[in-house]
């Protein structure tokens, strides 16, 4: 079984002279190559007054570089059906490429020049600013987005995670070209960078290409980005409400800060959440709130373990008169998974779902390289895919219950509600 998966024998790991960690997996199943890169430049280092700066910078990288104009990039990629993209998150900025093997050099050249030598053309700074502000205005009119925003502000009060990665209208409006250039100069560089590649190319040739493209990148002024600090759990029920009287649906999010991906019992907590709000028709929460009571248009839960203390959160979209009943029902399911051991059959079904989903996530080079890069980023080990299935299968009802008791609470909980409700 494990021979089908990338592992220590088939993932070629190298560290370039400038500190970039490279992972290469030969996959000759299709004539394509996918690359994923991770730079430690994220929103965690932004000041409140510059919220959205990391995201704004990433959005501008493909707008022009030392060698390529925006128009030339678009034309070159479109002509061969290749793709290059950038995106930012709380701790990192990432890039991805996808191309045929014969177009790999082109994709690499565009990605590297945009990452290492962007020019941030002034006219594109204004265009992207306008697009970003339009997106933020649309967010302000979306109940689901506003409930999630209010949840983060309340659950992470005083913590960097309380700020929106996308920023706010007033902060994005104040960002200038000099701010973007300064952020790139201070935080982009090869230190702690990861590049993963999966595709129909020999490992030694892939390494040669990656070293030639990225190995000469230097930034002696690159600042180390720290991990996010731990986040305090709420005390009692903390409620945040966003009044949106012109809407017809209420969206709610309730949860609390959760474990980092590196936590030893993270997979216990993840499988617990699969039972609670994922498997089948969105787990126990979906079955209770949506299927049995008909309270919600959707109801599920999610665990967002990453480099920092990402949240466990349940969410639902309900009619205005069903909000309290939906909240009570979700809290009931939290208590039940904490107090009652999961039945053996229910656990086995969720374990089969998780292990059965693994091969599907590795069917494409993009899926493979995403997993391999995460293995390095979170320190999971090159044998992670070999041990994943037996690790999931070894989780017991007692471990599920222990994770629920450690990471969940029905009484110390943040509840965020957005929609046509009276202010509380």
C-alpha positions, -999 to +999 in steps of 0.1 A: +000+000+000+027+025+010+046+020-022+019+039-040+027+070-020+057+094-020+080+086+009+117+088+020+128+066-009+111+085-036+110+122-024+144+137-032+151+164-006+180+189-010+190+222+006+204+247-018+234+268-008+212+298-001+190+278+023+160+269+002+147+234+009+138+216-023+116+184-025+112+166-058+090+137-067+092+120-101+057+111-114+056+100-150+019+093-151+013+125-171+034+149-191+030+177-166+049+194-138+035+212-108+055+233-084+046+249-051+068+274-033+065+288+002+081+320+015+079+330+051+063+364+044+027+366+058+003+388+075+016+379+110+041+407+108+017+435+097+009+464+120-028+470+125-025+502+104-012+482+075-036+452+077-037+436+043-002+445+032+011+409+028-019+400+007-016+433-013+021+426-020+014+390-032-014+402-055+011+426-072+039+401-079+026+391-113+019+427-123+054+432-136+090+421-129+125+430-141+121+408-172+084+405-177+055+429-181+020+420-169+008+418-205+038+396-216+032+372-186-004+368-195+003+362-232+032+338-226+012+316-202-020+316-223-001+306-254+010+273-238-018+267-214+004+271-183-004+287-150+015+307-124-002+321-093+007+338-060-012+341-027-006+351+008-018+338+042-011+346+079+024+331+080+035+326+044+033+337+008+031+309-017+034+305-054+022+276-077+030+267-113+014+241-136+026+233-171+036+207-196+071+194-191+083+212-223+070+245-208+086+242-174+114+266-181+089+293-190+068+288-159+099+288-137+113+319-153+081+338-148+076+326-112+111+333-102+113+368-117+080+378-102+090+364-068+126+377-066+125+408-089+090+424-089+088+460-100+053+469-086+043+492-114+025+523-100-005+520-123-010+484-113-007+493-076-038+515-081-056+489-101-051+461-076-060+485-048-093+492-065-100+456-070-091+448-034-114+475-020-142+463-043-137+428-028-138+442+007-170+461-001-186+429-013-174+412+019-192+438+039-224+428+022-220+391+027-234+376+059-212+345+059-180+366+054-190+391+081-198+364+106-164+348+101-147+382+104-165+390+136-156+355+150-119+361+144-121+395+160-137+381+191-119+347+194-085+363+190-089+396+207-055+412+211-039+385+190-025+389+154-051+365+141-078+390+150-069+410+120-083+403+085-056+389+061-073+408+034-072+440+054-099+467+056-110+495+033-093+521+053-060+502+057-058+491+020-066+527+010-035+539+029-010+514+014+014+528-011+040+515-035+068+522-011+050+501+016+048+472-008+085+475-019+096+477+018+076+446+028+091+427-001+126+438+008+123+430+045+105+396+043+109+379+009+140+358+006+154+323+006+156+319+044+132+290+054+118+289+019+104+256+005+100+245-031+082+213-040+080+198-075+061+168-088+060+158-124+073+139-154+109+150-150+140+132-137+149+144-102+185+154-111+173+175-140+146+191-119+171+199-092+194+214-117+166+237-131+155+248-096+190+255-085+198+275-116+165+295-112+164+301-074+199+291-061+214+326-067+187+345-048+200+364-018+186+388+007+209+396+035+183+419+050+155+393+052+139+394+086+129+362+104+091+359+108+081+344+142+054+319+147+021+333+161+019+333+199-006+310+216-042+323+219-062+324+251-095+305+251-126+325+257-141+326+292-178+320+291-200+327+261-186+356+241-211+369+216-205+392+186-233+404+163-232+422+130-265+438+121-274+435+084-311+443+083-315+441+045-306+404+045-329+374+047-305+348+060-284+347+092-250+332+092-234+321+124-199+309+134-191+295+169-158+281+181-125+289+198-088+288+191-075+253+184-043+233+181-014+240+158-007+214+131+024+203+149+004+192+180+011+156+188-027+148+190-036+169+160-049+139+140-070+129+170-086+163+170-089+163+132-107+129+132-129+141+160-139+171+139-146+147+109-172+129+131-186+161+145-190+182+113-176+167+081-184+130+074-215+122+054-239+151+054-215+173+075-213+150+104-233+151+136-238+188+134-252+186+099-274+156+107-288+173+138-292+209+127-300+204+090-313+169+084-333+162+116-345+197+126-344+215+092-329+245+109-301+254+085-293+257+048-259+243+057-242+233+089-207+219+094-175+224+114-138+228+105-104+225+122-078+249+108-045+237+122-015+255+107+017+271+119-003+290+145-033+282+167-060+282+140-096+278+152-120+250+155-153+265+143-188+254+135-209+274+110-244+274+098-268+295+076-302+298+092-335+317+091-336+346+115-360+329+139-339+297+141-307+312+153-309+304+190-322+269+183-293+262+159-268+275+184-282+253+212-282+223+189-245+227+180-236+232+217-255+200+224-234+181+199-202+195+214-213+182+248-222+148+234-189+141+218-172+152+250-193+131+273-202+100+253-176+077+237-180+075+199-196+042+188-172+018+171-191+018+139-193+055+136-156+058+143-148+031+117-169+049+091-150+082+096-117+064+096-125+048+063-136+081+049-103+098+059-080+070+047-101+065+015-098+102+007-060+101+008-054+084-026-078+108-043-059+138-030-028+125-046-041+118-081-027+149-097+008+165-096-008+196-080-023+174-052+010+156-047+032+187-045+007+204-021+009+174+003+047+171+000+053+208+006+030+207+037+050+177+050+081+199+050+064+231+062+048+214+093+077+190+101+056+159+095+085+138+081+090+123+047+073+091+059+041+109+068+020+093+040+033+059+049+022+063+085-010+082+079-034+053+074-022+032+104-021+064+125-058+072+117-068+035+122-052+034+156-073+063+170-097+050+196-130+063+210-111+073+241-086+094+221-115+111+203-132+120+236-099+132+250-093+155+220-129+168+223-124+176+260-091+193+254-100+214+224-137+221+225-161+237+249-198+243+249-196+269+276-164+288+269-172+297+233-172+326+209-205+330+190-206+354+160-238+361+142-244+382+110-278+390+095-311+407+100-312+407+138-316+432+165-284+443+181-277+426+215 
